[in-house]
Amino acid sequence: MTKKFIPAWLLCSTFWFAMHSGGGFASGQQEVRYFLTSGWTCVFLPFLAMSIQGCCVFMMWEFARVSKSYDLRSWVDRFYYPFDKIFANLQDAVFIIFLCMPPAAAIAGGSSILEHSFGTPYFLGTMIMTTIVFLCSVFGAELVRRLAGIKTVALLFFLGAVVAVGINTKWDVIIANIHNQIAPADFSWTHALWMTLIYCSFQTFIAPFVSVAEPLQSRAQCAKAAITGVLINGTCLALVCFMLLGYYPEVLSEKIPIPVLYIVEHLDQNLLRTFYTIAMFFAFISTAFAFVFASVRRFENSKVWKLLPEGKIPSLRARNCIIAIITLLYAFAVSQLGLVTIVAKGFAYMGLFGLVLTVIPLLLFGPMKIRGYAKRNGAHEKP
């Protein structure tokens, strides 16, 4: 059998980056709202956030492997047993309510990029974004993982160019801000650490991660994927924060919806602006299709389909298309709130629920649950 060029663990770690590096990340809005508000600590707190999430992601993937649970319902039923009924309903409710947030931000942001860069009417831009995301989300996990790998390379290159020039331009200011430990007058470590925890919590959605976990065939592969994901996400997040620190405190203004674009425009480099626009567009698309695909996996075999008359149940591909369309319409409605509101308010509520329902249970009970299933199924002995 021919060995695949890209190992499964690397594809899964880049899928994680694809989910993380969405509109809020590439625009700088997430970094500003959750890290820059605490001043100079933004240079290292991103690594703490990604390390905590990395522990959670590893346990998600490893539990999915040992329990053979690759969709949200089966994973929740097995992990939260004997309280699975309560947590399954809570997870479903949170999943349905908040699933629309990342794709909503992506649709709004992507359409704005098209309108700002090419003069595309907003409605047409919305149709283009929705169509691209729809096509990406209904062709299966393998396509999602492959596109995530391609997108990761493109985003690292384009966004990297923006960050490199931005840091070089403001290097002296950045170093001075760190040396002087610049921070708001009401700075507190409690607030800084709380925002870090909320950030990692709203990134830790169960459904998208377990939906692509099937190719991970050993504990070592799960660990490699998680560690690589922490390094990629932590480094990129910290570098963007490092660059933004050079424009502190003006980037904190709510009148600047896309802080990184604000920086690019001040650099007055057309080629760099082109790079950033491409990076943003890739980022918006990747986050949207990752979450829409997770919705497809969650509901494609729902009991709702069995309520239809015999012979009237749509094919699997038809069901996937219906679910993707409904999810995208839901996201489109929420996107009317705007990118800033979605990131500052919607994501914060996602983080609070994620902390209580996902992060804390994983950190407290994850190792015990994994050992139990590994011993029962012999998965710990699988090479």
Secondary structure, 3 states (H helix, E strand, C coil): CCCCCCCHHHHHHHHHHHHHCCHHHHHCHHHHHHCHHHHHHHHCHHHHHHHHHHHHHHHHHHHHHHHCCCCHHHHHHHHCCCCHHHHHHHHHHHHHHHCCHHHHHHHHHHHHHHHHHHCCCHHHHHHHHHHHHHHHHCCCHHHHHHHHHHHHHHHHHHHHHHHHHHHHHCHHHHHHHHHCCCCCCCCCHHHHHHHHHHHHHHHCCHHHHHHCCCCCCCHHHHHHHHHHHHHHHHHHHHHHHHHHHHHCCHHHCCCCCCHHHHHHHHHCCHHHHHHHHHHHHHHHHHHHHHHHHHHHHHHCCCHHHHHCCCCCCCCHHHHHHHHHHHHHHHHHHHHCCCHHHHHHHHHHHHHHHHHHHHHHHHHHHHHHHHHHHHHHHCHHHCC
